[in-house]
């Protein structure tokens, strides 16, 4: 079968599930209530190899693939979607970009620190006027000798205040919208780098989200990723992995919504019957279970394709679009089954209800996913049935 687990993948699933239920569950409610990012949890995940799960052993990683990462993110998200954000961005975007586009010197210098969790990787793409439209990036990068000088700001950067490595997309050629962007590896200690506004969000409160400010920030030319002008290619090419990561997060949220609905519905009685014995409750449970299974198949397919080196842009967008949509539907129905108590902080479905909403927004909105999917489908039909 396409999604048959290997022995190693099954071990990863069990190991992460045990850690999440034991260590993460003990602090998740408090951390998300108080908005605290848990460094000790990241250290624990690092000790399990999760922060270097896709990095080759020669750089200190464990050399598994996107599928293993997706499975791990699902298990983490079943307990704390906030933690999954940091792990997803670190692996799907930062580690991937350094590994694929960094020089041998950059890989040798940074990947071991990233694999060990010493340096958390973050991805700085979004600006006030450039989110879905990457070509609208204004942040400038001007070459001066053996350095580039960066000026501008990035917003909505997950874990930006905890970063050890920042992947930044900036404009090196103002005259070209698509070929004028370049990717850089920036250390927070570089002169001119600072953390700006801290966002106060509806959900994912244990995941920090900040503005990053670059004021004459000097970056060595050796820290260019790929080549000058490859920024658009790197940004768009890396989003497939990011979307699989967020789809995995949404899948974990949806699974928890189902779990909580069934467990609560078995205990709660009304009119002399358990809630799960009412047909309307069973209809909600049936829809949730079917959608969770369908989302899991889409996520696993996209992950397997990425590991095989196949183009998976359409499949990654399908997984992200569907999983995020059914996650929001699942937490809605689960809260409805819980009734009034589900709206209180006493039951964790309230937290997951808030956490789910952003999955349809970040790493490309649902509208952007539909554009990507439609374009790919139309291209396929043009090849099959040329006019």
C-alpha positions as CSV (number, residue, x, y, z in Angstrom):
1,X,0.0,0.0,0.0
2,X,1.1,3.6,-0.7
3,X,0.7,4.6,3.0
4,X,2.0,1.4,4.6
5,X,4.2,2.4,7.5
6,X,7.8,1.1,7.8
7,X,9.0,-0.2,11.1
8,X,10.9,3.0,11.6
9,X,7.9,5.2,10.8
10,X,5.7,3.3,13.2
11,X,8.3,3.7,15.9
12,X,8.4,7.5,15.2
13,X,4.6,7.7,15.5
14,X,4.6,5.8,18.8
15,X,7.6,7.7,20.3
16,X,6.1,11.1,19.5
17,X,2.6,10.0,20.6
18,X,4.0,8.9,23.9
19,X,6.0,12.1,24.4
20,X,3.0,14.3,23.5
21,X,0.6,12.5,25.8
22,X,3.1,12.4,28.7
23,X,5.2,15.5,28.5
24,X,3.3,17.9,26.3
25,X,-0.2,17.2,27.7
26,X,1.1,18.1,31.2
27,X,1.8,21.7,30.2
28,X,-0.3,22.4,27.0
29,X,-3.3,23.9,28.7
30,X,-1.4,26.2,30.9
31,X,1.1,27.2,28.2
32,X,-1.7,28.1,25.8
33,X,-3.6,30.0,28.5
34,X,-0.6,32.0,29.6
35,X,1.0,32.4,26.1
36,X,4.2,30.7,27.1
37,X,6.6,29.1,24.6
38,X,8.1,26.0,26.2
39,X,11.8,25.8,25.5
40,X,11.9,22.6,27.6
41,X,9.4,20.9,25.2
42,X,11.6,21.8,22.2
43,X,14.6,20.3,24.0
44,X,12.6,17.2,24.6
45,X,11.6,16.9,21.0
46,X,15.2,17.6,20.0
47,X,16.4,14.7,22.1
48,X,14.0,12.5,20.2
49,X,15.5,13.7,16.9
50,X,12.4,15.7,15.8
51,X,14.2,19.0,15.2
52,X,16.5,17.2,12.7
53,X,14.1,14.6,11.4
54,X,14.7,15.4,7.7
55,X,18.4,16.3,8.0
56,X,21.0,13.8,6.9
57,X,23.1,12.1,9.5
58,X,26.3,13.7,8.4
59,X,24.9,17.0,9.6
60,X,23.6,15.6,12.9
61,X,20.0,14.7,11.8
62,X,18.2,11.3,11.7
63,X,17.6,11.4,7.9
64,X,13.9,10.5,7.8
65,X,11.5,12.1,5.3
66,X,8.4,14.3,4.9
67,X,6.2,11.4,5.7
68,X,7.7,10.8,9.1
69,X,7.6,14.5,9.8
70,X,3.9,14.6,8.8
71,X,3.1,11.7,11.2
72,X,5.0,13.4,14.0
73,X,3.3,16.7,13.5
74,X,-0.1,15.1,13.5
75,X,0.7,13.5,16.9
76,X,2.0,16.8,18.4
77,X,-1.0,18.7,17.1
78,X,-3.4,16.3,18.8
79,X,-2.2,17.7,22.0
80,X,-0.7,21.2,21.2
81,X,-1.1,22.7,17.8
82,X,1.1,25.6,19.0
83,X,4.1,23.4,19.4
84,X,3.5,21.9,16.0
85,X,3.9,25.3,14.4
86,X,7.5,25.7,15.6
87,X,8.4,22.1,14.6
88,X,6.8,22.4,11.2
89,X,8.4,25.7,10.2
90,X,11.8,24.6,11.6
91,X,11.7,21.4,9.5
92,X,9.5,22.0,6.5
93,X,10.9,25.4,5.6
94,X,14.1,26.4,7.4
95,X,15.9,23.1,7.5
96,X,14.8,22.2,4.0
97,X,15.9,25.5,2.5
98,X,19.4,25.4,4.1
99,X,19.9,21.8,3.1
100,X,18.7,22.3,-0.5
101,X,20.1,25.7,-1.3
102,X,22.9,26.4,1.2
103,X,26.5,26.1,0.3
104,X,28.5,23.3,1.9
105,X,30.0,25.9,4.3
106,X,26.5,27.0,5.4
107,X,25.2,23.5,5.8
108,X,28.3,22.5,7.8
109,X,28.0,25.6,10.0
110,X,24.2,25.7,10.7
111,X,22.5,22.3,10.1
112,X,24.1,20.5,13.1
113,X,22.9,23.4,15.4
114,X,19.5,23.2,13.8
115,X,19.3,19.4,14.0
116,X,20.1,19.5,17.7
117,X,17.5,22.2,18.4
118,X,20.2,24.6,19.6
119,X,19.2,27.0,16.7
120,X,15.5,27.1,15.9
121,X,14.8,27.9,12.3
122,X,12.2,30.4,11.2
123,X,10.9,31.7,7.8
124,X,10.5,35.4,7.2
125,X,8.5,36.0,4.0
126,X,5.4,38.0,4.8
127,X,5.3,41.8,4.8
128,X,2.5,44.3,5.3
129,X,1.9,44.5,1.6
130,X,3.2,41.1,0.6
131,X,1.6,37.9,1.8
132,X,0.0,35.7,-0.8
133,X,1.6,37.9,-3.5
134,X,5.3,37.1,-3.0
135,X,6.3,39.3,-5.9
136,X,5.2,42.4,-3.9
137,X,8.0,42.0,-1.4
138,X,9.6,45.4,-0.8
139,X,12.3,44.6,1.8
140,X,15.6,45.7,0.2
141,X,19.0,44.0,0.1
142,X,21.8,46.1,-1.4
143,X,25.2,44.5,-2.1
144,X,28.1,46.4,-0.5
145,X,31.4,44.6,-0.9
146,X,31.3,41.2,0.8
147,X,28.0,42.0,2.5
148,X,24.4,42.8,1.8
149,X,22.6,45.5,3.7
150,X,19.0,44.6,4.4
151,X,16.3,47.2,5.2
152,X,12.6,46.5,5.9
153,X,10.3,44.5,8.2
154,X,8.7,41.1,8.1
155,X,5.4,40.4,10.0
156,X,3.5,37.4,11.4
157,X,6.8,35.4,11.9
158,X,6.1,32.3,13.9
159,X,8.7,31.8,16.7
160,X,10.7,34.8,15.4
161,X,11.7,35.9,18.8
162,X,13.2,32.4,19.5
163,X,15.1,32.1,16.2
164,X,18.6,30.9,15.9
165,X,18.4,31.0,12.1
166,X,16.2,33.2,10.0
167,X,15.5,32.5,6.3
168,X,14.7,35.9,4.8
169,X,13.4,36.7,1.3
170,X,14.4,40.3,0.2
171,X,14.5,42.3,-3.0
172,X,17.9,42.7,-4.6
173,X,16.6,44.0,-8.0
174,X,13.9,46.6,-7.8
175,X,13.4,46.4,-11.6
176,X,12.2,42.8,-11.6
177,X,9.2,41.6,-9.7
178,X,9.8,37.8,-10.1
179,X,13.5,37.6,-10.6
180,X,14.6,40.4,-8.3
181,X,14.3,38.4,-5.0
182,X,17.1,36.7,-3.1
183,X,17.1,34.4,-0.1
184,X,19.4,35.0,2.8
185,X,20.3,33.1,6.0
186,X,20.4,35.7,8.8
187,X,21.5,35.2,12.4
188,X,19.6,37.2,15.1
189,X,23.0,38.4,16.3
190,X,23.8,40.2,13.0
191,X,24.0,44.1,13.5
192,X,20.7,45.8,12.5
193,X,18.4,42.8,13.4
194,X,15.7,43.2,16.1
195,X,12.4,41.8,17.1
196,X,9.5,44.3,16.8
197,X,5.8,44.0,17.6
198,X,4.6,40.9,19.4
199,X,1.2,39.8,18.1
200,X,-1.7,38.8,20.4
201,X,-3.6,36.1,18.6
202,X,-7.0,34.4,18.8
203,X,-5.4,31.0,19.1
204,X,-2.0,29.2,19.0
205,X,-1.1,31.2,22.1
206,X,1.9,29.1,23.0
207,X,3.4,29.9,19.7
208,X,4.9,33.4,19.5
209,X,4.2,35.5,16.5
210,X,6.3,38.6,16.0
211,X,7.6,41.3,13.6
212,X,11.2,41.2,12.6
213,X,12.9,44.5,11.9
214,X,16.0,44.9,9.7
215,X,17.7,48.3,9.9
216,X,20.9,48.4,7.9
217,X,21.2,44.7,8.8
218,X,24.6,43.5,7.5
219,X,24.6,39.9,6.1
220,X,27.7,38.3,4.7
221,X,27.4,37.6,0.9
222,X,28.4,34.0,1.8
223,X,25.0,33.7,3.5
224,X,23.0,33.9,0.2
225,X,21.0,30.8,-0.3
226,X,21.1,29.5,-3.9
227,X,22.1,32.4,-6.0
228,X,21.1,36.1,-6.2
229,X,17.7,36.3,-8.0
230,X,16.5,32.8,-6.9
231,X,14.4,34.1,-4.0
232,X,11.0,33.6,-5.8
233,X,11.9,30.1,-6.8
234,X,13.1,29.2,-3.3
235,X,10.0,30.7,-1.6
236,X,7.4,29.1,-3.8
237,X,9.3,25.8,-4.1
238,X,9.5,25.5,-0.3
239,X,5.8,26.2,0.3
240,X,4.9,22.6,-0.7
241,X,6.6,21.3,2.4
242,X,5.1,24.0,4.6
243,X,1.6,23.3,3.4
244,X,2.0,19.6,4.1
245,X,3.2,20.6,7.6
246,X,0.1,22.7,8.2
247,X,-2.2,20.1,6.7
248,X,-0.7,17.6,9.2
249,X,-1.4,20.1,12.0
250,X,-5.0,20.5,10.9
251,X,-5.4,16.7,10.7
252,X,-4.2,16.4,14.3
253,X,-6.7,19.1,15.4
254,X,-9.5,17.3,13.5
255,X,-8.6,14.0,15.1
256,X,-8.7,15.5,18.6
257,X,-12.1,17.1,17.8
258,X,-13.5,13.7,16.9
259,X,-11.9,12.1,20.0
260,X,-13.3,14.7,22.4
261,X,-16.8,14.5,20.8
262,X,-17.0,10.7,21.2
263,X,-15.5,10.6,24.7
264,X,-17.8,13.4,25.9
265,X,-20.8,12.0,24.1
266,X,-20.5,8.7,25.8
267,X,-20.5,10.2,29.3
268,X,-23.1,12.9,28.8
269,X,-26.8,12.0,29.1
270,X,-29.9,13.9,28.0
271,X,-33.5,12.7,28.1
272,X,-32.3,9.4,29.6
273,X,-30.0,8.6,26.7
274,X,-26.3,9.1,26.1
275,X,-25.6,11.8,23.5
276,X,-23.9,9.3,21.2
277,X,-27.1,7.3,21.1
278,X,-28.9,10.2,19.3
279,X,-28.9,9.9,15.5
280,X,-28.0,13.6,15.0
281,X,-25.0,13.1,17.2
282,X,-24.1,10.0,15.3
283,X,-24.4,11.9,12.0
284,X,-21.9,14.5,13.2
285,X,-19.5,11.7,14.4
286,X,-19.8,9.9,11.0
287,X,-19.0,13.0,9.1
288,X,-16.0,13.8,11.3
289,X,-14.6,10.3,11.1
290,X,-15.0,10.2,7.3
291,X,-13.4,13.6,6.8
292,X,-10.5,12.8,9.1
293,X,-9.7,9.6,7.2
294,X,-10.0,11.4,3.9
295,X,-7.7,14.2,5.1
296,X,-5.2,11.7,6.4
297,X,-5.0,10.0,3.0
298,X,-4.5,13.4,1.2
299,X,-1.7,14.4,3.7
300,X,0.0,11.0,3.5
301,X,-0.1,11.0,-0.3
302,X,1.5,14.5,-0.6
303,X,4.2,13.6,1.9
304,X,5.0,10.3,0.1
305,X,5.2,12.2,-3.2
306,X,7.6,14.8,-1.8
307,X,9.8,12.1,-0.4
308,X,9.9,10.5,-3.8
309,X,11.0,13.8,-5.4
310,X,7.8,14.1,-7.4
311,X,6.1,17.5,-8.1
312,X,3.5,17.6,-5.4
313,X,2.3,21.2,-5.5
314,X,-1.3,20.3,-6.4
315,X,-1.4,17.4,-3.9
316,X,0.1,19.6,-1.1
317,X,-2.5,22.3,-1.8
318,X,-5.3,19.7,-1.8
319,X,-4.1,18.3,1.5
320,X,-3.9,21.8,3.1
321,X,-7.2,23.0,1.6
322,X,-9.2,19.9,2.7
323,X,-7.5,19.2,6.1
324,X,-7.9,22.8,7.2
325,X,-11.5,23.0,6.1
326,X,-12.5,19.8,7.9
327,X,-10.6,20.7,11.0
328,X,-12.7,23.8,11.4
329,X,-15.8,21.8,10.7
330,X,-14.8,19.2,13.2
331,X,-14.1,21.6,16.1
332,X,-17.5,23.3,15.3
333,X,-19.4,20.0,15.5
334,X,-17.5,18.8,18.5
335,X,-18.2,22.0,20.4
336,X,-21.9,21.6,19.4
337,X,-21.9,18.1,20.9
338,X,-20.3,19.5,24.1
339,X,-23.0,22.2,24.4
340,X,-22.4,25.1,26.8
341,X,-19.5,23.5,28.6
342,X,-17.6,23.3,25.3
343,X,-17.6,27.1,25.3
344,X,-15.7,27.2,28.6
345,X,-12.0,26.7,29.2
346,X,-12.8,23.7,31.3
347,X,-12.8,21.6,28.2
348,X,-10.0,21.7,25.7
349,X,-12.3,21.8,22.6
350,X,-12.5,25.6,23.3
351,X,-8.8,25.9,22.7
352,X,-8.8,23.7,19.6
353,X,-11.7,25.7,18.3
354,X,-9.6,28.8,18.4
355,X,-6.4,27.1,17.2
356,X,-8.1,25.6,14.1
357,X,-9.2,28.9,12.5
358,X,-5.7,30.0,11.3
359,X,-5.1,26.7,9.4
360,X,-7.2,28.1,6.6
361,X,-5.1,31.3,6.5
362,X,-1.4,30.8,7.0
363,X,1.0,29.0,4.6
364,X,-1.4,30.2,1.9
365,X,-5.1,30.9,2.3
366,X,-7.7,28.5,1.2
367,X,-8.3,30.8,-1.7
368,X,-4.7,30.6,-2.8
369,X,-4.8,26.8,-2.5
370,X,-7.8,26.7,-4.9
371,X,-5.9,28.8,-7.4
372,X,-2.9,26.5,-7.2
373,X,-5.1,23.4,-7.6
374,X,-7.1,24.8,-10.5
375,X,-4.1,25.9,-12.4
376,X,-2.5,22.5,-12.1
377,X,-5.7,20.7,-13.1
378,X,-6.1,22.9,-16.1
379,X,-2.5,22.3,-17.1
380,X,-3.1,18.6,-16.9
381,X,-6.2,18.8,-19.1
382,X,-4.3,20.9,-21.6
383,X,-1.8,18.1,-22.0
384,X,-4.4,15.3,-22.1
385,X,-6.8,17.2,-24.4
386,X,-4.9,19.8,-26.4
387,X,-7.0,22.3,-28.2
